Amino acid sequence: MQPSFLKNKAIILRKRGYSYNLISKKLGVSKSSLSGWLKETPFHPNRLVLDRIKFGPLKSAELRHNIKVADIIKEKGKARKELGIISKRDLFLLGIGLYLGEGSKLYESIRIINSDPQIIKLAIKWFKEICGLNNNNITIAIHLYPDNDVNKCLKYWSKTINIPIRQFRQTQIDRRINKSSNKKRKLPYGTAHLTIISNGNQNFGVKLHRRIMGWIDGVYKQM
């Protein structure tokens, strides 16, 4: 089963009052993964769970979890209000920070690599709105592991970042034995390698990379 399906199934089971142990056994998913998926899902134990575990400790765990969920929701709401509306200047600086951390600095090629689609979406927004690029300047190559479903992963990335599959480069599968077992289920959709191509416009090739490096250098000089 795909991780997105498993996550949705886990949320449904959690809302029905199942414990991490029972959900883990039903779905074959580690409790560490469930912890990340269900951290904002309130928990009210069902009769099966109550019958399996002493009521007192479970009631205490339920209370602690639901207090945590309420606090997460509250703090996220406060944080969004503190952030306010992101201006074009904010986006400009945010993109510089993103490229500083995730972008290619060598060989004057513009590339960002990440497994988080939100990071890739932010990078695309920055390249379009700040650097003046469009979809024709953007290519994506997905790097996967043997347990990934190639077609589903490509459709997922295409839909999530709004880039047609025809602009995707050849998918790379890492078949090293010691890597495939370690990464199983940890990268459900693999890693996206976003690369900028100039399409004949020199301002979107080496010159753009040099501008980005200049922006980063300017940040360093003001620290």
LINTA-V811637 format. One record per residue. N is the residue number from 1. PSI is psi in radians with two decimals (999 if undefined). Layout:
n=N psi=PSI
n=N psi=PSI
//
This chain:
n=1 psi=2.59
n=2 psi=2.57
n=3 psi=-0.64
n=4 psi=-0.68
n=5 psi=-0.76
n=6 psi=-0.72
n=7 psi=-0.80
n=8 psi=-0.70
n=9 psi=-0.70
n=10 psi=-0.71
n=11 psi=-0.73
n=12 psi=-0.80
n=13 psi=-0.68
n=14 psi=-0.74
n=15 psi=-0.41
n=16 psi=0.03
n=17 psi=0.28
n=18 psi=2.54
n=19 psi=2.90
n=20 psi=-0.72
n=21 psi=-0.82
n=22 psi=-0.71
n=23 psi=-0.71
n=24 psi=-0.74
n=25 psi=-0.68
n=26 psi=-0.70
n=27 psi=-0.21
n=28 psi=0.58
n=29 psi=2.44
n=30 psi=2.67
n=31 psi=-0.44
n=32 psi=-0.68
n=33 psi=-0.74
n=34 psi=-0.65
n=35 psi=-0.71
n=36 psi=-0.71
n=37 psi=-0.62
n=38 psi=0.19
n=39 psi=-0.36
n=40 psi=0.25
n=41 psi=2.03
n=42 psi=2.64
n=43 psi=2.18
n=44 psi=1.82
n=45 psi=2.42
n=46 psi=-3.14
n=47 psi=-0.65
n=48 psi=-0.78
n=49 psi=-0.74
n=50 psi=-0.62
n=51 psi=-0.48
n=52 psi=-0.46
n=53 psi=2.58
n=54 psi=2.39
n=55 psi=-0.73
n=56 psi=-1.04
n=57 psi=-0.66
n=58 psi=-0.72
n=59 psi=-0.69
n=60 psi=-0.73
n=61 psi=-0.69
n=62 psi=-0.78
n=63 psi=-0.80
n=64 psi=-0.75
n=65 psi=-0.79
n=66 psi=-0.53
n=67 psi=-0.73
n=68 psi=-0.77
n=69 psi=-0.81
n=70 psi=-0.69
n=71 psi=-0.68
n=72 psi=-0.83
n=73 psi=-0.74
n=74 psi=-0.83
n=75 psi=-0.62
n=76 psi=-0.69
n=77 psi=-0.77
n=78 psi=-0.74
n=79 psi=-0.70
n=80 psi=-0.67
n=81 psi=-0.69
n=82 psi=-0.64
n=83 psi=-0.78
n=84 psi=-2.74
n=85 psi=2.28
n=86 psi=2.11
n=87 psi=3.00
n=88 psi=-0.63
n=89 psi=-0.71
n=90 psi=-0.78
n=91 psi=-0.71
n=92 psi=-0.88
n=93 psi=-0.63
n=94 psi=-0.73
n=95 psi=-0.64
n=96 psi=-0.76
n=97 psi=-0.69
n=98 psi=-0.80
n=99 psi=-0.62
n=100 psi=-0.72
n=101 psi=-0.61
n=102 psi=-0.17
n=103 psi=2.83
n=104 psi=2.24
n=105 psi=-0.24
n=106 psi=2.81
n=107 psi=0.19
n=108 psi=0.64
n=109 psi=2.49
n=110 psi=1.98
n=111 psi=2.44
n=112 psi=2.30
n=113 psi=2.23
n=114 psi=2.67
n=115 psi=-0.14
n=116 psi=2.00
n=117 psi=-0.47
n=118 psi=-0.62
n=119 psi=-0.77
n=120 psi=-0.71
n=121 psi=-0.74
n=122 psi=-0.73
n=123 psi=-0.75
n=124 psi=-0.76
n=125 psi=-0.74
n=126 psi=-0.81
n=127 psi=-0.65
n=128 psi=-0.91
n=129 psi=-0.48
n=130 psi=-0.74
n=131 psi=-0.17
n=132 psi=0.30
n=133 psi=2.97
n=134 psi=-3.09
n=135 psi=-0.50
n=136 psi=-0.26
n=137 psi=0.00
n=138 psi=2.22
n=139 psi=2.64
n=140 psi=2.32
n=141 psi=2.24
n=142 psi=2.25
n=143 psi=2.15
n=144 psi=3.06
n=145 psi=2.83
n=146 psi=-0.49
n=147 psi=-0.07
n=148 psi=2.52
n=149 psi=1.94
n=150 psi=-0.90
n=151 psi=-0.75
n=152 psi=-0.66
n=153 psi=-0.74
n=154 psi=-0.75
n=155 psi=-0.69
n=156 psi=-0.89
n=157 psi=-0.74
n=158 psi=-0.79
n=159 psi=-0.72
n=160 psi=-0.74
n=161 psi=0.02
n=162 psi=0.79
n=163 psi=2.19
n=164 psi=2.52
n=165 psi=-0.50
n=166 psi=-0.35
n=167 psi=0.06
n=168 psi=2.42
n=169 psi=3.11
n=170 psi=2.29
n=171 psi=2.39
n=172 psi=2.29
n=173 psi=2.12
n=174 psi=1.85
n=175 psi=0.23
n=176 psi=2.26
n=177 psi=-0.76
n=178 psi=-0.32
n=179 psi=-0.68
n=180 psi=-0.67
n=181 psi=-0.64
n=182 psi=-0.60
n=183 psi=-0.04
n=184 psi=2.17
n=185 psi=-0.13
n=186 psi=-0.53
n=187 psi=1.40
n=188 psi=-0.45
n=189 psi=0.30
n=190 psi=-2.78
n=191 psi=2.37
n=192 psi=2.29
n=193 psi=1.80
n=194 psi=2.14
n=195 psi=2.38
n=196 psi=2.31
n=197 psi=2.58
n=198 psi=-0.47
n=199 psi=0.70
n=200 psi=-0.16
n=201 psi=1.86
n=202 psi=-0.37
n=203 psi=-0.29
n=204 psi=0.17
n=205 psi=-2.10
n=206 psi=-0.68
n=207 psi=-0.69
n=208 psi=-0.72
n=209 psi=-0.72
n=210 psi=-0.62
n=211 psi=-0.79
n=212 psi=-0.76
n=213 psi=-0.57
n=214 psi=-0.70
n=215 psi=-0.79
n=216 psi=-0.74
n=217 psi=-0.68
n=218 psi=-0.63
n=219 psi=-0.81
n=220 psi=-0.72
n=221 psi=-0.32
n=222 psi=0.04
n=223 psi=999
//
